[in-house]
Amino acid sequence: MTAKSEQMLTVDDLATVRTGDKGDTLILGVVVREGAQFSELSRAVTEEAVANHFGLPVARVRRCLLPRLNAMSFELKGMLGGGVTGVSHLDGHGKTLSYHLLTMQLEH
């Protein structure tokens, strides 16, 4: 894995994350920095793990693997409280939530 093998790894140790939105759905793209780590990251960053990390029911999280890109995409339904035009808070697009995913600890 990496030099941190004795310590708990996070998503941030292996990947970068981008975010977007479609109405009330948060979309998170996870792109592995080194292709060899994709299979390990995809085993750890599952729908169940992401749902747990965000405190959501698993049924509201959908993952799509993109192995040729060493990436995966997650849709978190209902995460944006009504969407960009339907909320009054400052982060209607959910940009800061991608940083929250980077803090997720990986089981290995």
Secondary structure, 3 states (H helix, E strand, C coil): CCCCCCCCEEHHHHEEEEEEEECCEEEEEEEECCHHHHHHHHHHCCHHHHHHHHCCCHHHEEEEEEHHHCEEEEEECCCCCCCHHHCCCCCCCCHHHHHHHHCCEECC
